[in-house]
Amino acid sequence: MPIASLLRRALEPAVKTGSLTFQFASGQGFELGDGTGPPVVARFTDAGAPLALLLDPDLRTGELFTDGRLVMDRGTIYDLLILVLQHGDDAPPTWSARLLDRLRGALRQVVKGNDLLRSRRNVGHHYDLDDRLYALFLDPEWQYSCAYFERPGQSLADAQIAKLRHIAAKLALAGGERVLDIGCGWGGMACYLAGTAGAGEVLGVTLSGEQLGRARERAADRGLADRVGFALQDYRDVQGQFDRIVSVGMFEHVGRVWYDTFFDTCQARLADGGVMLLHTIGVSDAPSLTNPWITKYIFPGGHLPALSEILPSIERAGLMVTDIEVLRLHYADTLRAWRDAFMARRDEAAALFDQRFCRMWEYYLSMSESAFRCEGVVVFQIQLAHRVDAAPITRGYIAETESRLASAPAA
């Protein structure tokens, strides 16, 4: 059977609505969907590309688009992904996809990954690219994690400040606490906790030299250098105890086999009456393999956990779960804002890197957004403590603290 027919049969169960056309280098093509909505036209530029897509769509779609072997003549790569994924659960996986999943799952059990050396290398792969890249699309606080949209139409900048408030409120700060920020990014969270939320002393740790320099500059510029410090340090090497621990967007990089180590470390570092807030991307259904294109090109060593993978390690560490919140479409809207900003300044990104990099980054932002909209990817906020009375026993304190912080002067 010709490759075109096989590809069509594989995609037909998923593409039930819309108007999607695939065109081949030979000039042939086929259409999918019910003909509604704006037309989306994708074109293969060589004869081998359709077979590659058919055999390993999870990996090869991004590779083909990045390499210019799959181009969008009408619509965007995001439009294509949404049409394919919005009914993707109705399409049975191909034999090749099932085989590749088994092989990748077996490899994940063998390869330990994310030891001290590999963790630093994996972080540098993404976060040490060039700060000028992130300046193209992030908000003024440089929050490279899920925003918290309190109302429709809220700007990304406001939603990121709302995220900082939301997390600070869940830390239940009384004033003057010593805080550890694991995976501190460019320092926005640490500066907010000390400058606005009332923390006494904050230590942020990162494995990115680029982030470290920017974070220290941020603290100095805001007059917080005496209370907010940053270190190029792995979480496993941190010593001492802290009244509060926060980790935002870092747990995705820990690696499944290191979950026990992560929570054992947090248990040892958290003071007896302390509170921890873990903010991580995860999946809302059963454990699954993280997209292979993402782990190969964007976040090597990464894994998106299910709650059933996280909670046993928390239990074994002797920590108590005191609150769990699931943020659903907040990250999809965050990614939409990042993608719009990146595409508006794509020429600047191309000047920093090249067009191939821009296609890779467009695919990364597009695929990530479509995963949050269609594939059960969410954000978990898990509050942890040693003691049952470490945090207030009703959730009203969160909204009360957010309201107070909203009117507090920023550092």
URWOSUL-V24364 format. One record per pair of residues at least 6 apart in sequence whose ideal C-beta (glycine too) atoms are under 8 Angstrom apart, sorted by sequence separation. I is the first residue (numbers start at 1). J is the second residue. D is the distance in Angstrom with one decimal. If there is no record, write none. Layout:
BEGIN
{{I/J/D} {I/J/D}}
END
This chain:
BEGIN
{{23/29/4.0} {44/50/5.4} {63/69/8.0} {64/70/3.9} {65/71/7.8} {138/144/6.1} {171/177/7.9} {184/190/5.4} {193/199/4.2} {194/200/7.6} {206/212/5.6} {219/225/5.0} {270/276/5.6} {295/301/7.1} {371/377/4.4} {372/378/7.3} {385/391/6.2} {391/397/7.8} {22/29/5.6} {53/60/5.2} {72/79/7.7} {135/142/7.9} {194/201/7.4} {295/302/5.5} {314/321/6.1} {342/349/6.7} {350/357/7.6} {21/29/6.0} {22/30/5.9} {52/60/4.6} {53/61/6.2} {72/80/6.8} {93/101/7.6} {114/122/6.8} {134/142/6.5} {139/147/7.7} {154/162/7.4} {171/179/7.5} {181/189/5.7} {194/202/4.9} {254/262/5.1} {294/302/6.7} {295/303/7.8} {349/357/7.1} {350/358/5.2} {383/391/6.4} {21/30/7.3} {44/53/7.9} {61/70/7.1} {147/156/6.0} {150/159/7.1} {181/190/4.8} {193/202/5.4} {206/215/7.0} {216/225/7.5} {219/228/4.3} {349/358/5.2} {21/31/4.9} {22/32/7.6} {134/144/6.7} {149/159/4.7} {219/229/7.6} {266/276/5.9} {311/321/7.0} {20/31/7.0} {21/32/7.5} {52/63/7.7} {53/64/6.2} {148/159/5.8} {179/190/7.5} {191/202/8.0} {204/215/6.1} {219/230/7.2} {251/262/7.0} {19/31/7.1} {20/32/4.5} {52/64/6.4} {65/77/5.5} {147/159/3.7} {148/160/7.8} {150/162/5.2} {181/193/7.5} {190/202/4.4} {290/302/6.0} {346/358/5.5} {349/361/6.8} {20/33/5.1} {147/160/4.7} {149/162/7.4} {190/203/7.9} {290/303/5.1} {8/22/7.9} {18/32/8.0} {19/33/5.0} {148/162/4.5} {179/193/5.6} {190/204/4.2} {216/230/5.5} {290/304/5.0} {7/22/7.0} {18/33/4.2} {19/34/7.8} {49/64/5.4} {147/162/7.1} {148/163/4.0} {179/194/7.8} {189/204/7.6} {215/230/4.5} {235/250/7.9} {17/33/5.8} {18/34/7.2} {19/35/5.2} {141/157/7.5} {147/163/5.2} {288/304/7.9} {346/362/7.8} {15/32/3.9} {16/33/6.9} {17/34/5.4} {19/36/6.6} {52/69/7.9} {53/70/7.3} {139/156/5.2} {140/157/5.8} {143/160/4.2} {146/163/6.9} {148/165/7.9} {187/204/6.0} {307/324/7.6} {4/22/7.9} {15/33/5.1} {16/34/6.8} {18/36/6.2} {19/37/5.9} {21/39/6.8} {23/41/6.6} {139/157/4.4} {145/163/7.4} {148/166/4.9} {212/230/5.6} {287/305/7.2} {288/306/7.5} {17/36/6.0} {18/37/4.7} {19/38/7.2} {21/40/7.1} {23/42/7.2} {24/43/7.8} {25/44/5.6} {141/160/5.6} {185/204/8.0} {212/231/7.7} {247/266/8.0} {287/306/4.5} {342/361/6.4} {343/362/6.8} {4/24/6.2} {12/32/6.2} {17/37/7.2} {19/39/4.5} {20/40/5.0} {21/41/4.6} {22/42/5.5} {23/43/4.3} {24/44/5.3} {25/45/6.0} {44/64/7.7} {49/69/4.4} {61/81/7.9} {141/161/6.9} {143/163/6.6} {173/193/7.4} {179/199/4.7} {184/204/2.8} {212/232/5.1} {286/306/6.0} {342/362/7.2} {11/32/5.8} {19/40/6.5} {20/41/7.9} {21/42/7.2} {22/43/7.6} {23/44/7.0} {25/46/5.5} {26/47/7.0} {49/70/6.1} {139/160/4.6} {143/164/7.4} {177/198/7.9} {178/199/7.7} {181/202/6.1} {184/205/6.2} {185/206/6.9} {245/266/5.7} {283/304/5.4} {285/306/6.8} {287/308/6.4} {8/30/4.9} {18/40/6.8} {20/42/7.4} {22/44/7.2} {25/47/5.4} {167/189/7.2} {171/193/7.5} {176/198/7.2} {177/199/5.4} {178/200/6.1} {179/201/7.1} {180/202/7.8} {181/203/6.9} {183/205/7.3} {184/206/5.2} {282/304/5.6} {283/305/7.1} {284/306/7.7} {286/308/7.3} {287/309/5.3} {24/47/7.7} {45/68/6.6} {46/69/5.8} {141/164/7.3} {175/198/4.4} {176/199/7.5} {177/200/5.8} {178/201/4.9} {179/202/4.5} {180/203/5.5} {181/204/4.1} {182/205/6.0} {183/206/6.4} {209/232/6.3} {281/304/5.4} {282/305/5.0} {283/306/5.1} {339/362/7.3} {342/365/6.2} {4/28/6.0} {8/32/7.2} {25/49/7.6} {45/69/5.2} {164/188/7.1} {168/192/6.7} {173/197/5.5} {174/198/7.6} {176/200/3.8} {178/202/7.8} {179/203/7.3} {181/205/7.1} {187/211/7.6} {204/228/7.2} {206/230/6.8} {208/232/7.9} {245/269/6.3} {282/306/6.2} {4/29/7.8} {44/69/6.6} {45/70/7.5} {164/189/6.3} {168/193/6.0} {173/198/5.0} {175/200/7.3} {178/203/7.8} {180/205/7.4} {186/211/5.3} {190/215/7.1} {202/227/6.7} {204/229/7.3} {205/230/7.3} {206/231/7.8} {207/232/6.8} {236/261/6.6} {245/270/5.5} {280/305/7.1} {282/307/6.7} {4/30/6.3} {24/50/6.4} {44/70/6.0} {45/71/6.3} {171/197/7.6} {173/199/5.9} {185/211/5.8} {201/227/5.3} {202/228/4.8} {203/229/5.3} {204/230/4.6} {205/231/5.2} {206/232/6.6} {207/233/7.8} {339/365/4.1} {43/70/7.4} {184/211/7.3} {187/214/6.7} {191/218/5.7} {195/222/5.9} {200/227/6.8} {201/228/7.7} {202/229/7.3} {203/230/7.4} {204/231/7.5} {205/232/7.8} {206/233/7.8} {207/234/6.4} {235/262/6.9} {238/265/7.3} {242/269/5.6} {251/278/6.0} {338/365/5.7} {339/366/6.4} {22/50/7.8} {42/70/6.0} {43/71/5.2} {164/192/4.5} {168/196/7.5} {186/214/4.5} {187/215/2.9} {191/219/5.8} {199/227/7.9} {201/229/7.8} {203/231/6.7} {205/233/4.4} {241/269/6.0} {242/270/6.4} {243/271/5.1} {251/279/8.0} {252/280/5.7} {282/310/7.2} {42/71/7.3} {43/72/7.8} {168/197/4.0} {186/215/5.4} {187/216/7.3} {190/219/7.2} {195/224/5.6} {205/234/7.4} {236/265/5.8} {240/269/7.0} {241/270/7.1} {242/271/6.4} {245/274/7.0} {247/276/7.7} {251/280/3.8} {252/281/5.1} {42/72/5.8} {43/73/5.2} {185/215/7.3} {188/218/7.1} {194/224/5.4} {205/235/6.2} {235/265/5.9} {241/271/4.8} {243/273/7.6} {244/274/5.9} {245/275/8.0} {246/276/7.1} {247/277/7.6} {249/279/6.6} {250/280/7.7} {280/310/7.8} {335/365/5.8} {339/369/6.5} {41/72/7.2} {42/73/7.2} {184/215/6.1} {187/218/4.4} {191/222/5.6} {238/269/6.1} {243/274/5.0} {244/275/5.7} {245/276/4.1} {246/277/5.1} {247/278/5.3} {248/279/4.3} {249/280/7.1} {40/72/7.6} {41/73/4.3} {164/196/7.8} {186/218/6.6} {187/219/6.0} {242/274/6.6} {243/275/7.9} {244/276/7.0} {245/277/7.6} {247/279/6.8} {249/281/7.4} {41/74/4.0} {164/197/8.0} {191/224/5.7} {194/227/4.9} {195/228/7.9} {205/238/6.1} {241/274/7.8} {244/277/7.9} {246/279/7.7} {247/280/7.6} {335/368/5.3} {336/369/5.8} {40/74/6.0} {41/75/6.8} {194/228/4.9} {335/369/3.8} {39/74/5.4} {40/75/3.6} {203/238/7.6} {38/74/7.7} {39/75/7.0} {38/75/6.4} {191/228/5.9} {331/368/8.0} {332/369/5.4} {335/372/6.7} {42/80/5.5} {190/228/5.1} {40/79/4.7} {58/97/7.1} {203/242/7.6} {40/80/5.6} {54/94/7.3} {56/96/6.5} {57/97/7.0} {145/185/7.5} {190/230/7.2} {332/372/3.8} {38/79/7.4} {55/96/4.8} {56/97/7.4} {59/100/7.9} {144/185/5.8} {187/228/7.3} {331/372/4.9} {332/373/4.9} {54/96/7.5} {58/100/7.6} {143/185/7.4} {144/186/7.5} {284/326/7.0} {7/50/5.4} {40/83/6.1} {142/185/6.9} {187/230/6.3} {276/319/7.5} {329/372/6.7} {10/54/6.2} {56/100/5.8} {142/186/4.1} {328/372/7.9} {329/373/7.1} {142/187/7.9} {143/188/5.5} {199/244/7.1} {4/50/6.7} {7/53/6.8} {142/188/5.5} {143/189/7.7} {184/230/6.2} {253/299/6.7} {255/301/5.6} {259/305/7.6} {331/377/7.5} {3/50/4.9} {7/54/5.1} {141/188/4.1} {252/299/7.0} {255/302/7.9} {256/303/5.1} {275/322/7.6} {331/378/7.6} {3/51/5.2} {6/54/5.8} {253/301/6.2} {255/303/6.1} {331/379/5.6} {253/302/5.5} {254/303/7.8} {256/305/6.9} {270/319/7.6} {330/379/6.6} {23/73/7.2} {33/83/6.7} {252/302/5.2} {259/309/6.9} {263/313/4.8} {267/317/4.4} {281/331/7.1} {328/378/5.4} {3/54/6.5} {32/83/7.7} {141/192/7.6} {252/303/6.9} {259/310/6.8} {262/313/7.2} {263/314/5.4} {266/317/7.0} {267/318/5.7} {327/378/6.4} {328/379/8.0} {134/186/7.7} {183/235/7.6} {252/304/6.2} {264/316/7.9} {267/319/5.4} {326/378/5.3} {327/379/4.1} {21/74/8.0} {182/235/4.8} {193/246/7.4} {252/305/7.9} {256/309/6.4} {260/313/4.9} {263/316/7.4} {264/317/5.0} {266/319/7.0} {326/379/7.3} {327/380/7.8} {251/305/7.5} {259/313/3.9} {263/317/3.8} {326/380/6.1} {327/381/6.7} {131/186/7.9} {325/380/7.6} {326/381/7.9} {182/238/7.8} {260/316/5.9} {263/319/6.2} {324/380/6.5} {325/381/4.5} {189/246/6.5} {260/317/7.1} {324/381/7.1} {180/238/6.5} {323/381/7.7} {324/382/5.3} {189/248/5.9} {251/310/8.0} {323/382/7.4} {324/383/7.4} {20/80/6.8} {323/383/3.8} {321/382/6.2} {322/383/4.7} {180/242/4.1} {321/383/7.2} {322/384/6.6} {20/83/4.9} {178/241/7.9} {179/242/6.0} {182/245/6.6} {185/248/7.4} {297/360/6.4} {321/384/6.1} {322/385/5.1} {20/84/7.7} {178/242/5.1} {179/243/6.8} {180/244/7.3} {181/245/8.0} {182/246/7.3} {183/247/5.6} {185/249/7.2} {320/384/6.6} {18/83/4.5} {177/242/7.9} {178/243/5.1} {179/244/4.4} {180/245/4.7} {181/246/5.3} {182/247/4.0} {183/248/6.8} {319/384/4.7} {320/385/5.4} {17/83/7.5} {177/243/3.7} {178/244/7.5} {179/245/7.2} {180/246/7.4} {181/247/7.4} {183/249/6.5} {298/364/5.1} {319/385/7.1} {320/386/6.8} {322/388/7.8} {177/244/5.1} {179/246/6.6} {181/248/7.8} {183/250/2.6} {297/364/7.6} {319/386/6.8} {320/387/7.4} {15/83/5.4} {182/250/5.6} {183/251/7.9} {314/382/7.6} {318/386/7.8} {320/388/6.7} {322/390/6.8} {323/391/7.1} {15/84/6.0} {17/86/7.5} {322/391/5.3} {14/84/5.3} {17/87/7.4} {183/253/7.4} {293/363/7.9} {294/364/7.3} {310/380/7.3} {314/384/6.6} {14/85/7.4} {16/87/4.9} {173/244/6.7} {15/87/7.2} {142/214/7.2} {310/382/7.1} {323/395/7.2} {11/84/6.7} {14/87/5.3} {171/244/4.9} {294/367/7.4} {304/377/6.5} {307/380/6.6} {13/87/7.6} {14/88/5.0} {16/90/7.4} {293/367/7.3} {294/368/7.7} {171/246/6.3} {14/90/6.5} {291/367/7.1} {13/90/5.3} {14/91/3.9} {13/91/4.0} {13/92/7.1} {127/206/7.8} {131/210/5.5} {167/246/6.4} {11/91/7.5} {127/207/7.9} {128/208/5.4} {130/210/7.5} {291/371/7.4} {10/91/7.4} {127/208/3.9} {128/209/6.1} {129/210/7.7} {167/248/6.7} {128/210/4.7} {123/206/7.6} {124/207/7.2} {127/210/6.3} {128/211/8.0} {131/214/5.9} {10/94/5.7} {123/207/4.0} {124/208/6.5} {127/211/5.7} {182/266/7.8} {123/208/5.3} {124/209/7.5} {120/207/4.7} {119/207/6.1} {180/269/6.1} {285/376/5.1} {284/376/4.3} {283/376/5.7} {284/377/7.5} {283/377/5.9} {284/378/4.9} {282/377/7.5} {283/378/7.2} {281/377/6.5} {282/378/6.1} {281/378/7.5} {282/379/7.1} {281/379/5.7} {282/380/4.8} {280/379/6.9} {281/380/7.9} {279/379/6.6} {280/380/5.6} {279/380/7.5} {278/380/7.4} {279/381/5.1} {280/382/7.7} {145/248/5.2} {146/249/7.5} {172/275/5.3} {278/381/7.2} {145/249/3.6} {171/275/5.6} {277/381/6.5} {278/382/4.5} {144/249/6.7} {170/275/7.7} {277/382/7.4} {278/383/7.9} {171/277/5.5} {277/383/5.5} {278/384/6.7} {170/277/4.9} {276/383/7.1} {277/384/7.7} {275/383/6.6} {276/384/4.2} {275/384/7.4} {276/385/7.0} {167/277/5.6} {275/385/5.3} {274/385/6.7} {167/279/6.4} {273/385/8.0} {274/386/6.8} {273/386/7.2} {120/234/7.3} {270/384/7.7} {272/386/5.5} {273/387/6.0} {119/234/6.2} {270/385/7.7} {271/386/8.0} {272/387/6.7} {275/390/5.3} {270/386/6.5} {274/390/6.6} {275/391/5.5} {273/390/5.5} {116/234/5.5} {266/384/7.3} {267/386/7.7} {116/236/6.9} {116/237/7.8} {123/253/6.7} {122/253/6.6} {146/279/7.4} {119/253/7.2} {145/279/6.8} {146/281/7.5} {114/253/7.2} {114/254/6.5} {114/255/3.5} {113/255/5.0} {112/255/7.9} {114/257/7.7} {113/257/7.2} {114/258/5.5} {112/257/5.7} {108/256/7.3} {170/323/6.9} {159/330/7.8} {126/298/6.3} {126/299/6.0} {125/299/8.0} {159/333/7.7} {125/300/5.6} {159/334/7.3} {122/299/7.4} {122/300/4.7} {156/334/6.9} {121/300/8.0} {122/301/4.1} {148/327/7.1} {122/302/7.8} {108/289/7.2} {146/327/6.1} {149/330/5.5} {156/337/4.1} {119/301/7.1} {148/330/5.9} {156/338/7.8} {118/301/6.5} {147/330/6.2} {105/289/6.0} {146/330/5.3} {147/331/7.9} {149/333/5.5} {104/289/5.4} {146/331/4.1} {156/341/7.9} {147/333/7.2} {114/301/4.8} {147/334/4.5} {224/411/6.0} {101/289/5.9} {104/292/6.2} {113/301/5.1} {146/334/5.4} {223/411/7.0} {145/334/8.0} {222/411/4.6} {147/337/7.7} {100/292/7.8} {138/338/7.3} {137/338/4.7} {137/339/7.8} {138/341/8.0} {137/341/3.9} {136/341/6.7} {137/342/4.3} {136/342/6.0} {137/345/7.1} {197/405/6.2} {136/345/4.6} {196/405/6.3} {170/381/6.8} {197/408/7.8} {136/348/5.9} {196/408/5.3} {136/349/5.9} {170/383/5.5} {196/409/7.4} {167/381/7.4} {196/410/5.3} {166/381/7.9} {195/410/6.5} {196/411/6.0} {132/348/8.0} {133/349/6.3} {195/411/2.4} {194/411/7.2} {172/390/7.6} {192/410/7.8} {133/352/6.0} {172/391/4.9} {192/411/7.7} {132/352/5.8} {133/353/7.5} {172/392/6.6} {191/411/6.2} {170/391/7.9} {130/352/5.8} {130/353/7.9} {172/397/6.8} {169/397/7.1} {170/398/6.1} {169/398/4.6} {172/401/7.8} {63/293/6.9} {169/399/7.7} {62/293/3.9} {66/297/7.6} {169/400/8.0} {61/293/7.2} {166/398/7.3} {169/401/3.7} {58/291/5.8} {59/292/4.6} {146/379/4.7} {168/401/7.1} {169/402/5.0} {58/292/5.5} {59/293/5.1} {58/293/6.5} {62/297/6.9} {56/292/8.0} {165/401/7.6} {166/402/6.3} {169/405/6.9} {59/296/7.1} {165/402/4.7} {168/405/6.2} {162/402/7.7} {165/405/4.6} {165/406/6.4} {78/339/7.1} {77/362/6.4} {81/366/5.9} {85/370/5.3} {76/362/7.8} {77/363/5.7} {81/367/6.0} {85/371/7.7} {88/374/6.5} {86/373/7.7} {88/375/7.2} {68/356/7.4} {78/366/3.8} {82/370/5.4} {85/373/7.9} {86/374/5.2} {67/356/7.2} {77/366/5.1} {81/370/4.2} {85/374/4.0} {66/356/6.2} {76/366/6.9} {85/375/6.3} {68/359/7.0} {78/369/6.6} {82/373/7.0} {78/370/6.5} {82/374/6.9} {66/359/4.9} {65/359/5.9} {66/360/4.4} {66/363/6.1} {62/360/7.4} {65/363/5.1} {62/363/4.8} {61/363/7.9} {62/364/7.7} {62/367/6.6}}
END
